[in-house]
Amino acid sequence: MWQCSICTHENSTDNLSCELCGVLRDLSLYFNNISEAKDGAKCRHKYSGVSILARSLFTPSSTKSKAIVFSDGFKDSRNTTGNKQATMDALHKTYMTRKKRHINIVPFKFDTPSPDDMVVTGLKSSRNFRKVDTKVLVKDSVDVTGKKMIDNNILLTEKSTSMDPSASVQLDEVGGSSSNVPSSSQNTTLVLDHKLQHLSLESKPKNSKPNIKKATSVSHYKPEPWMLESEDQEICKQLSLAIVGHVDSGKSTLCGRLRHALGLISKKQMHKYEKEAKEKGKGSFAYAWAMDESSDERERGITMTVAVAYFNSEKYRVVLLDSPGHKDFVPNMISGATQADAAILVVDASIGSFEAGMGVNGIGQTKEHSQLIRSFGVENLIVAVNKMDVVEYSKERFQSIKSQLGIFLRSCGYKDSSVTWVPLSAMANENLVTASSDSRLLSWYNGDCLLKAIDSLPPPHRDVSRPLRLPICDVIASHTLGQVAVCGKVESGGIRTGSKVLVMPSGDIATVRTIERDSSTCSLARAGDNVAIGLHGIDPGHIVSGGVLCHPDFPVRVASHLELKVLVLEITMPILVGLQFELHIHHARVSARLVKILSSLDQKTGKALKKMPRLLTARQAAVVEVKLDKEVCVEEFSTLKALGRVFLRSQGNTVAVGIVTRILDQDLNLD
């Protein structure tokens, strides 16, 4: 019996190989490194039991090949066991075709990537590749005739300066001495070998980010002359007006009736709306269908997305943002109405409907929308008490609504001087564009109609002194704008046709192809303008709603770890550390987690009352730390208010509103 040197299995002497693992009985057939000990006994080398292929890969080949007798032209050389011995080089010489071809198998190194690894890595991270300095490469890749053998457009990864030079891939020339290979092919092979030798893997973290550098300080930004408005411009200032309120309070009907009264909806179109509404059994929804154009909205009789419409008053170019009132679509309301400069809160005056909006039997959207609009930074509010014809224009009903709602609006932070109360009837066209003609209303109300109340709103502040910031509300495509287009409100700076913009958070540069305002082409847009912008030179997949178009030299910050100052709303369950919620910031919506409650605050003074409280209850203010599931474009509230306001929603309800006081991630700005 003989024992296998690999698996130690006992085999019969009749077997030339191990029955269990198949290893030959005499391993000297594989090796030429059996050494004789001084006492004459055989001594196995440390590589005993390793295959010949592994030996050739992991051990440097000897420069001197020992003789082997496999053909008549070689010297016979045997070891002490009488078996023939040979190196891999000798095996190649014996069994390969008789071309003068030499292959040197170099030792394998684990810290060096194979060409296959580099190809796979290149496919996965091709966007992070940078161009190699081809001047050096071209200098080393010139054949004997002086012809350059490199394409300047080839993309390669830079060689890591920290990597040991000996770890670079080394490939010997294959077939270089063959007479059948043209010299040009040999030179090409040399060039390819040179490129492979300079390839290396870049160490890339799990959550890789674009190549980024710190942006120039915003204080160094200077607006270009075309951004500054000229005194002789006849263009009206734009006013974004959000229409909010409880479901079925008549918001869409109010918008449609107002536009019809201003002559923006033709009689033919209005007749079509009336006919279609009667066929559906919804005759009273005819004016609302001027705003709610989708089949789902018309079928259900409610607004589901923010509809946008325009009209001109004496003072403003008004952008109507008709927001959904149903509680299921509050996220859509937040995304659209966050662009508002002012708001119209529509209240249903009919008995029971106003009380439902105030949340007597639950959480009403009149209250929630009022809180959200104030959190958007809207200070000027018009309260349109609608459907006054249902209560026969009762002064007592109007005063009762004004008293109850006024107390709540003051608690939200509205000043009495900034709130205008207008009784009206949208269906009856009373007190919309002109003063009411109904004697029942004229007997006790002598204030402005709705259109004059809109013109009495103070002009919004426009910030062109800061770099471009345009949060992307939606990604669209049209014949005039092209296949890649976005819409939104310019929050700061300006943008014009032909200019370069940086699309965040992807970090791609795009060129402005065209700009549209109310379906009309224009050459530029400034802060405060709601526009649609066609882009080219960018992959449509790199643009998402919630992203931001910004100045290439002054990118917006991107973060997933924020410190917030929040105000807890009317909630029934306390807020604890670890709460999972949905965070809304401008048009972005992302899942988040409450990491830490740093302190509770005094609402009047803003001073810290208690550090690290265990929980937060209704109407409490606090400083908290949150972690987002993914990064979003954000700015501190002190830097840019529009990109620093947040809303926290959980289980279908808004639980808190607040601002970004500090970005805890490192600054992320593009090269």
LINHUSUL-V279440 format. One record per residue. N is the residue number from 0. OMEGA is omega in degrees with one decimal (999 if undefined). D_FIRST is the distance of its C-alpha to the first C-alpha in Angstrom with 2 decimals. Layout:
# LINHUSUL-V279440
N_OMEGA_D_FIRST / N_OMEGA_D_FIRST
This chain:
# LINHUSUL-V279440
0_173.7_0.00 / 1_-176.1_3.80 / 2_178.3_6.84 / 3_-178.5_9.87 / 4_-178.1_12.84 / 5_-175.8_15.24 / 6_178.7_14.41 / 7_178.5_11.51 / 8_178.5_9.82 / 9_-177.2_6.21 / 10_176.2_5.42 / 11_-179.8_4.68 / 12_178.0_5.24 / 13_-178.1_8.67 / 14_177.0_9.33 / 15_179.3_11.33 / 16_-178.6_11.99 / 17_179.5_11.07 / 18_-174.9_12.19 / 19_-175.9_14.17 / 20_175.8_15.98 / 21_-179.7_15.66 / 22_179.3_15.10 / 23_-179.7_14.03 / 24_-178.1_10.94 / 25_-178.1_13.57 / 26_-179.2_16.30 / 27_174.9_18.61 / 28_-178.4_19.89 / 29_-169.1_21.66 / 30_175.2_23.05 / 31_-172.7_25.29 / 32_176.4_25.41 / 33_-177.1_22.68 / 34_179.5_24.78 / 35_177.0_24.59 / 36_-177.8_25.25 / 37_-179.0_28.00 / 38_176.4_25.79 / 39_179.8_23.82 / 40_178.6_20.64 / 41_-179.5_19.50 / 42_-179.9_20.83 / 43_175.6_20.16 / 44_-178.1_23.45 / 45_-179.9_24.65 / 46_-179.3_24.36 / 47_-179.3_20.57 / 48_-179.9_19.29 / 49_-178.0_22.77 / 50_-178.1_23.57 / 51_178.7_25.73 / 52_177.5_28.65 / 53_177.3_28.56 / 54_-176.8_28.47 / 55_-178.3_31.46 / 56_-172.2_33.36 / 57_-177.0_32.84 / 58_177.5_32.75 / 59_-179.6_35.73 / 60_-179.4_35.07 / 61_179.1_35.51 / 62_179.5_38.85 / 63_-179.9_37.37 / 64_177.1_35.01 / 65_-175.2_32.54 / 66_178.7_32.73 / 67_180.0_30.57 / 68_172.2_30.63 / 69_177.6_30.95 / 70_-172.0_34.46 / 71_-172.5_36.78 / 72_-175.8_38.69 / 73_-179.6_36.03 / 74_179.9_34.74 / 75_177.9_31.21 / 76_-177.6_29.14 / 77_176.1_25.48 / 78_-173.7_23.37 / 79_178.2_21.56 / 80_179.7_18.39 / 81_179.7_20.79 / 82_178.6_20.76 / 83_-180.0_24.12 / 84_-176.3_25.26 / 85_172.7_28.18 / 86_177.5_30.20 / 87_179.6_31.46 / 88_179.2_34.84 / 89_177.2_33.63 / 90_177.6_31.95 / 91_-179.1_35.31 / 92_-174.7_37.17 / 93_-169.5_35.07 / 94_177.7_34.87 / 95_-179.6_38.11 / 96_-172.6_41.38 / 97_168.0_43.29 / 98_-177.2_45.67 / 99_-177.3_46.20 / 100_-177.1_44.63 / 101_176.8_42.78 / 102_178.8_40.95 / 103_-179.4_39.98 / 104_-175.1_37.66 / 105_179.3_38.82 / 106_178.3_36.95 / 107_179.5_37.29 / 108_-175.0_39.49 / 109_-175.4_39.54 / 110_179.4_43.23 / 111_-179.4_44.42 / 112_174.3_45.28 / 113_176.7_44.17 / 114_178.5_46.97 / 115_178.0_46.02 / 116_-177.1_46.48 / 117_177.6_49.83 / 118_179.5_50.98 / 119_178.3_50.17 / 120_179.6_51.83 / 121_178.8_54.78 / 122_-176.8_55.29 / 123_-173.9_55.26 / 124_-177.1_57.49 / 125_-179.0_59.55 / 126_-178.9_62.71 / 127_-179.8_61.68 / 128_176.4_61.17 / 129_-178.3_63.72 / 130_177.8_64.75 / 131_174.2_63.24 / 132_-173.0_65.63 / 133_178.3_65.62 / 134_179.4_67.72 / 135_-178.0_64.79 / 136_179.5_62.48 / 137_-179.7_64.99 / 138_-178.1_65.57 / 139_-174.5_61.90 / 140_179.0_61.67 / 141_-178.9_64.22 / 142_-173.2_63.40 / 143_179.5_64.97 / 144_179.2_68.06 / 145_-178.5_68.68 / 146_-179.7_68.04 / 147_-175.5_66.74 / 148_-176.5_63.56 / 149_174.7_63.68 / 150_-174.9_65.21 / 151_-177.2_67.18 / 152_-179.1_66.66 / 153_179.6_62.86 / 154_178.7_61.89 / 155_174.4_59.13 / 156_179.7_58.07 / 157_177.9_59.10 / 158_-179.5_56.51 / 159_-178.5_55.90 / 160_-178.9_57.38 / 161_-177.2_55.02 / 162_177.5_51.84 / 163_-179.8_50.15 / 164_-178.8_51.04 / 165_-178.8_47.47 / 166_179.6_46.43 / 167_-177.0_48.49 / 168_-179.3_46.85 / 169_179.3_46.34 / 170_176.5_46.17 / 171_178.3_46.27 / 172_-179.3_48.49 / 173_178.4_46.82 / 174_-175.4_48.12 / 175_-176.6_50.93 / 176_-179.0_51.11 / 177_-178.6_51.09 / 178_-177.9_54.27 / 179_-177.6_54.36 / 180_-179.9_54.79 / 181_-178.8_58.44 / 182_179.2_59.44 / 183_177.8_60.76 / 184_178.2_57.36 / 185_-179.9_55.75 / 186_178.2_58.33 / 187_177.8_57.80 / 188_178.8_54.06 / 189_-179.4_54.86 / 190_178.6_57.20 / 191_176.5_54.69 / 192_-179.4_52.09 / 193_-179.4_54.74 / 194_-179.5_55.44 / 195_179.3_51.82 / 196_-177.4_51.47 / 197_176.0_54.37 / 198_175.6_53.16 / 199_179.0_51.97 / 200_175.1_51.65 / 201_175.6_54.52 / 202_-172.9_53.68 / 203_179.8_55.31 / 204_-176.2_55.79 / 205_177.6_55.18 / 206_-175.6_58.87 / 207_-179.4_59.84 / 208_178.0_63.55 / 209_175.7_65.60 / 210_-167.7_66.21 / 211_173.1_69.00 / 212_-179.9_71.52 / 213_-180.0_74.37 / 214_173.5_77.54 / 215_-179.1_80.84 / 216_-179.2_82.93 / 217_179.4_85.19 / 218_179.0_88.09 / 219_-177.3_87.84 / 220_175.7_88.37 / 221_-179.4_91.74 / 222_178.4_92.84 / 223_-175.5_93.86 / 224_-177.0_97.56 / 225_178.8_97.06 / 226_-177.2_95.64 / 227_-177.2_98.93 / 228_177.7_101.42 / 229_-178.4_104.73 / 230_-176.4_107.99 / 231_179.3_109.25 / 232_-178.5_106.39 / 233_-178.9_107.70 / 234_178.7_104.36 / 235_176.2_104.48 / 236_-177.2_102.06 / 237_179.2_99.21 / 238_177.4_98.86 / 239_-171.9_95.77 / 240_179.4_96.92 / 241_176.7_94.46 / 242_-173.7_95.78 / 243_178.9_94.14 / 244_-177.8_94.85 / 245_179.4_93.91 / 246_179.3_92.86 / 247_176.4_95.87 / 248_176.0_98.27 / 249_-177.1_99.36 / 250_-178.6_97.58 / 251_177.1_96.91 / 252_178.2_100.33 / 253_-179.8_101.93 / 254_-179.7_100.19 / 255_179.9_101.05 / 256_179.6_104.66 / 257_179.8_105.10 / 258_177.8_103.88 / 259_179.5_106.04 / 260_178.7_109.09 / 261_176.8_108.50 / 262_-178.6_108.48 / 263_174.9_104.79 / 264_-176.1_104.16 / 265_178.2_106.37 / 266_179.7_108.29 / 267_179.3_106.35 / 268_179.8_103.01 / 269_177.2_104.31 / 270_178.3_105.59 / 271_178.9_102.13 / 272_-178.8_100.56 / 273_-179.8_103.17 / 274_-179.1_102.63 / 275_-179.5_98.84 / 276_178.4_99.08 / 277_178.2_101.49 / 278_178.8_99.23 / 279_-177.3_96.43 / 280_-178.4_98.81 / 281_-175.4_98.77 / 282_-177.8_102.21 / 283_-177.8_102.43 / 284_-173.7_99.29 / 285_-179.5_100.94 / 286_178.5_101.34 / 287_-178.7_97.88 / 288_173.7_96.41 / 289_178.4_97.76 / 290_-178.9_95.03 / 291_-173.1_92.36 / 292_-177.6_91.43 / 293_-178.1_88.00 / 294_179.6_87.84 / 295_-179.7_85.86 / 296_-179.6_88.47 / 297_-179.8_91.31 / 298_-177.9_89.66 / 299_178.6_89.00 / 300_178.6_92.22 / 301_175.0_90.64 / 302_-177.0_89.72 / 303_177.7_85.97 / 304_179.2_85.76 / 305_177.5_88.12 / 306_-177.3_90.70 / 307_177.1_92.41 / 308_-175.2_96.02 / 309_166.9_98.70 / 310_-179.4_102.45 / 311_171.1_105.04 / 312_179.7_107.45 / 313_-172.3_110.29 / 314_-170.8_108.12 / 315_162.6_104.45 / 316_-169.3_101.99 / 317_173.5_100.39 / 318_178.9_96.80 / 319_177.0_96.46 / 320_-177.2_93.04 / 321_-172.0_93.29 / 322_176.9_90.56 / 323_-178.9_89.06 / 324_-178.7_90.37 / 325_-175.3_87.81 / 326_178.9_85.42 / 327_-175.5_82.38 / 328_176.1_83.30 / 329_176.0_84.07 / 330_176.3_81.12 / 331_177.5_82.85 / 332_179.9_86.10 / 333_-177.2_84.57 / 334_-177.3_83.09 / 335_-173.3_86.41 / 336_177.4_89.01 / 337_178.3_87.37 / 338_-168.8_89.33 / 339_170.4_92.66 / 340_177.7_95.53 / 341_-175.8_97.60 / 342_170.6_97.35 / 343_176.9_99.40 / 344_-176.7_98.51 / 345_-177.9_99.71 / 346_177.2_100.79 / 347_-175.6_101.80 / 348_-176.2_105.16 / 349_-175.8_105.12 / 350_178.9_105.00 / 351_-178.2_101.45 / 352_178.0_99.73 / 353_-179.2_100.48 / 354_177.6_99.29 / 355_178.4_95.99 / 356_178.8_95.45 / 357_174.7_96.09 / 358_177.5_93.40 / 359_179.5_95.57 / 360_-178.9_93.11 / 361_180.0_90.01 / 362_-179.4_89.09 / 363_-177.1_91.54 / 364_174.8_90.98 / 365_178.3_94.40 / 366_-176.1_93.17 / 367_179.8_89.70 / 368_178.2_91.05 / 369_178.9_93.67 / 370_-178.5_91.06 / 371_-179.6_88.78 / 372_177.3_91.63 / 373_178.4_92.71 / 374_175.7_89.15 / 375_-177.6_89.22 / 376_179.8_91.95 / 377_-179.4_94.81 / 378_-176.3_97.92 / 379_-172.5_100.59 / 380_171.3_100.65 / 381_177.0_102.98 / 382_179.7_102.99 / 383_178.9_104.16 / 384_-172.2_105.38 / 385_177.7_105.02 / 386_177.5_106.46 / 387_178.4_109.66 / 388_-179.8_111.46 / 389_179.6_109.61 / 390_176.0_111.20 / 391_175.8_114.51 / 392_-176.5_114.21 / 393_177.0_114.59 / 394_-179.4_115.19 / 395_179.3_114.05 / 396_178.7_110.68 / 397_-178.9_110.22 / 398_178.1_111.13 / 399_177.9_108.80 / 400_-178.8_105.84 / 401_-179.0_106.80 / 402_-177.3_106.99 / 403_-176.6_103.64 / 404_-179.0_101.65 / 405_178.7_103.41 / 406_-179.1_102.17 / 407_-179.7_98.57 / 408_177.0_98.92 / 409_177.9_100.26 / 410_177.6_97.24 / 411_178.6_95.03 / 412_176.7_96.82 / 413_174.5_99.43 / 414_-179.6_102.87 / 415_-178.9_105.91 / 416_-178.8_107.40 / 417_-179.5_104.32 / 418_178.9_104.38 / 419_-178.2_106.82 / 420_-177.7_107.67 / 421_172.9_108.77 / 422_-177.4_109.78 / 423_173.5_109.40 / 424_-176.8_108.62 / 425_-178.4_106.30 / 426_-178.4_107.09 / 427_-179.0_110.83 / 428_179.1_110.64 / 429_174.2_112.52 / 430_176.5_112.41 / 431_-176.2_109.66 / 432_178.7_111.25 / 433_179.3_114.84 / 434_-176.9_116.59 / 435_176.5_116.69 / 436_-179.4_119.57 / 437_-175.9_119.22 / 438_-178.9_122.01 / 439_178.0_119.89 / 440_-178.9_117.59 / 441_-176.6_120.37 / 442_-178.3_122.26 / 443_-179.8_119.87 / 444_177.9_117.51 / 445_-179.6_118.80 / 446_-177.1_115.64 / 447_169.9_113.69 / 448_-174.4_112.04 / 449_-177.5_108.28 / 450_177.8_108.61 / 451_177.1_110.88 / 452_176.8_108.57 / 453_179.1_105.75 / 454_-179.9_107.97 / 455_178.3_108.85 / 456_179.3_105.23 / 457_-180.0_104.77 / 458_-179.7_102.90 / 459_178.5_99.22 / 460_178.5_97.98 / 461_-175.5_96.11 / 462_175.9_93.76 / 463_-178.1_93.53 / 464_179.8_93.03 / 465_-179.4_89.29 / 466_-177.7_86.57 / 467_171.3_85.91 / 468_177.9_84.30 / 469_176.4_84.18 / 470_-176.5_81.98 / 471_178.8_80.75 / 472_-178.0_82.16 / 473_175.3_80.80 / 474_-173.0_79.10 / 475_175.0_81.14 / 476_178.9_81.70 / 477_-178.9_84.98 / 478_-176.4_86.66 / 479_-177.3_88.67 / 480_-177.9_86.05 / 481_-176.4_83.03 / 482_179.6_79.57 / 483_-178.3_78.83 / 484_179.2_81.54 / 485_174.9_81.96 / 486_-178.3_84.88 / 487_-178.9_85.93 / 488_176.1_88.44 / 489_-177.2_88.73 / 490_177.9_88.61 / 491_178.8_89.32 / 492_-179.0_90.00 / 493_-178.2_90.67 / 494_178.3_89.08 / 495_-176.9_90.46 / 496_178.3_89.53 / 497_-178.4_87.32 / 498_177.9_86.05 / 499_177.3_82.39 / 500_177.1_80.94 / 501_-178.7_77.69 / 502_179.7_76.04 / 503_11.4_74.28 / 504_-176.8_71.72 / 505_178.8_69.95 / 506_-179.5_71.48 / 507_175.6_72.54 / 508_177.9_75.75 / 509_179.1_78.08 / 510_179.8_81.53 / 511_-177.7_84.44 / 512_179.8_85.51 / 513_179.5_88.39 / 514_177.4_89.99 / 515_173.8_91.83 / 516_-176.5_94.11 / 517_177.1_95.32 / 518_177.2_94.19 / 519_-178.1_96.31 / 520_175.8_94.79 / 521_-174.7_95.51 / 522_-178.3_94.56 / 523_176.5_93.63 / 524_-179.6_93.07 / 525_178.8_93.64 / 526_-179.7_92.66 / 527_-177.8_93.73 / 528_170.7_93.49 / 529_-172.1_91.48 / 530_168.9_90.11 / 531_-172.5_87.57 / 532_174.3_85.79 / 533_-176.9_84.06 / 534_169.8_81.21 / 535_-177.0_79.31 / 536_-179.0_76.42 / 537_177.1_74.11 / 538_-179.9_71.55 / 539_180.0_73.12 / 540_-179.1_69.90 / 541_179.5_70.48 / 542_-178.5_73.80 / 543_172.7_73.91 / 544_-174.0_76.67 / 545_173.2_76.83 / 546_-177.3_76.15 / 547_168.8_78.79 / 548_-177.3_80.40 / 549_179.8_81.24 / 550_-178.1_82.38 / 551_-178.2_79.61 / 552_-178.3_80.37 / 553_-177.0_80.79 / 554_175.8_77.98 / 555_179.6_78.04 / 556_179.9_75.60 / 557_-174.1_72.50 / 558_176.6_71.03 / 559_-178.4_69.22 / 560_-170.4_70.15 / 561_169.1_73.84 / 562_-174.6_76.31 / 563_167.5_79.09 / 564_-171.1_82.44 / 565_172.0_82.93 / 566_-179.9_85.56 / 567_-178.9_84.34 / 568_-179.3_86.40 / 569_-179.6_87.44 / 570_180.0_84.14 / 571_179.7_83.46 / 572_-179.8_79.99 / 573_178.3_79.39 / 574_-178.8_77.17 / 575_174.8_74.08 / 576_-177.3_71.44 / 577_-179.9_68.66 / 578_174.1_71.12 / 579_-178.2_69.91 / 580_177.8_72.84 / 581_-177.9_73.94 / 582_176.9_75.57 / 583_175.3_78.23 / 584_-166.1_79.33 / 585_-178.1_81.73 / 586_-179.2_80.08 / 587_179.1_76.51 / 588_-173.3_74.94 / 589_176.3_71.63 / 590_-176.2_69.78 / 591_-179.1_69.87 / 592_177.5_69.19 / 593_-175.9_71.39 / 594_-172.7_69.43 / 595_170.0_72.06 / 596_-172.7_75.70 / 597_-179.2_77.04 / 598_170.5_80.57 / 599_-172.0_83.39 / 600_169.9_86.66 / 601_-174.7_90.36 / 602_-177.5_91.58 / 603_-176.0_94.94 / 604_-177.5_93.97 / 605_-179.7_90.35 / 606_-179.4_89.36 / 607_178.1_86.19 / 608_-176.6_86.84 / 609_179.1_83.42 / 610_176.4_80.12 / 611_175.9_76.87 / 612_-177.2_78.42 / 613_-174.7_76.12 / 614_177.0_77.76 / 615_178.8_80.62 / 616_-175.8_83.31 / 617_175.4_86.03 / 618_175.8_88.40 / 619_173.4_86.40 / 620_-175.8_85.82 / 621_171.3_82.67 / 622_-175.3_80.41 / 623_178.0_76.90 / 624_-177.2_73.67 / 625_177.5_71.91 / 626_-178.1_68.69 / 627_179.1_68.70 / 628_176.3_65.82 / 629_-176.3_66.59 / 630_177.2_68.85 / 631_174.4_72.51 / 632_-173.3_75.35 / 633_171.3_77.51 / 634_173.6_80.16 / 635_-176.1_81.57 / 636_179.8_84.80 / 637_-180.0_86.76 / 638_179.0_85.64 / 639_-172.7_86.17 / 640_-175.4_87.26 / 641_-179.0_86.27 / 642_-178.9_82.60 / 643_178.0_82.60 / 644_-177.7_83.60 / 645_178.2_81.03 / 646_-177.5_81.12 / 647_-179.0_78.67 / 648_179.3_78.29 / 649_178.2_76.33 / 650_174.8_76.34 / 651_-179.6_79.07 / 652_174.2_81.45 / 653_-174.9_82.33 / 654_-178.7_81.51 / 655_173.7_82.46 / 656_-178.7_83.95 / 657_-178.6_83.71 / 658_177.6_83.31 / 659_179.6_80.60 / 660_-178.6_81.41 / 661_174.5_78.31 / 662_-173.1_75.31 / 663_174.6_72.31 / 664_173.6_69.99 / 665_178.5_70.19 / 666_178.9_72.64 / 667_178.7_71.25 / 668_-169.5_73.18 / 669_170.4_72.20 / 670_999_71.92
